Amino acid sequence: MIAQGVWWSGYLLFPFVLAKSLGAPGWLVTLSVVMETTFMLLAVFWGQLMDRGGRRRWLVLGGVGGRLSLLLAVFTATAGQFLVLIGLAYFFAALVYPAQNGILQANISPERRGRVFGLGAMVQHFTAAATSLLVGYLLDLDPGLYRLVFPAIGAVGFLYLLILARLPRPEGDTAHDPAGIFVVPRLPLGRPRFRRLGRALVTPYREAVATFRADRAFFWFESNFMIYGIAYMMLIPVLPLFFTQELNLSYKEISSARVLIASVGVASLGPLMGRLMDRIHPVRLCTMSFGIITLYPAALAVGAALMPDRPALVAYLAFGFYSLGMAGINVTWNVGSISFAPPGQGGYYQGIHVAMVGIRGLLGPVLGFALTTWAGYREVFIVAAGVFIAASLSSAALGRTIAPAKAVCDPPR
């Protein structure tokens, strides 16, 4: 999780580097966000692929393609070149979550899962907070140093996936993993048939729909995350533009707000939120967290109007609220879906969960950028706050229908 924290401190700054170091226009920053979120649709394919075997092997290959590839940042000179490079990171990002959750489900019993993940999140985000200070200092010193910073971050981030891939396999793990993580997975070869290819592309989503029909509570849970996620995605392309063009923040101030303050809150409260999820169920923790994160866009809207001469304080205050809400959302987003999954299906359920990000990722960033262009930053923040409230209310309604957490979890090992 230390290695993942170093990776996270750089991953969050991709769109800000596009906007500030490379002078990318708003539409290109928005495109980068759409790429990140749309590639999450691939999580269904990654999840199904790993259900057939080679979960750990795919983790290593995904790390090579999505993290070690940042070594090529030394050769980038334009926003378009950097966009292609981070596109590789986004393409393989969706692979991590199904594999990670399948391994967590196999290794950690349900009554401890939230607590253990919360402790891991604490380590990850404290590391990200500390690393962000160095990253912000270096990029303020010379914005072109991203060419050296990101290769180092990519190499350290690869270590996280390598370590995860080499975790011991517990007795009773139902997933099939052939020995040898450095062996290239066997792929079907032969003459391509378009009808067969079409079925292969559509089948995972048809099976996901069938899962939703059979597990209505899981479908409602995902619907609530869809509502919350639309608001979250609306803000992602807006913030780099707002921070650089409207507030005129330095890299140090951006890193302090977006990574340092956001990470410290998630790190400090991560273990508490993990324990709380184990006790009250992910749905109820979502209700509380969705409500708290409403204050994040609200602070941006109100603070920018009341404190125009203190832009850094506005950003710090907003991300203070963000960190409080995200402390719970981080736990439920990463491991909450396992609470609905049958034994051995944690990776598949998380694949569906991550793929839903791709759907809202097609809508939210474009909606946020369009609303900014037509109305303004404050209007985007107000709309996002209202959508967050709607997600909290819907989650509260679901919470009244579900059994206590242990009743829906698979039996402890």
Beta strands, then each sheet from edge to edge (+ up, - down):
end
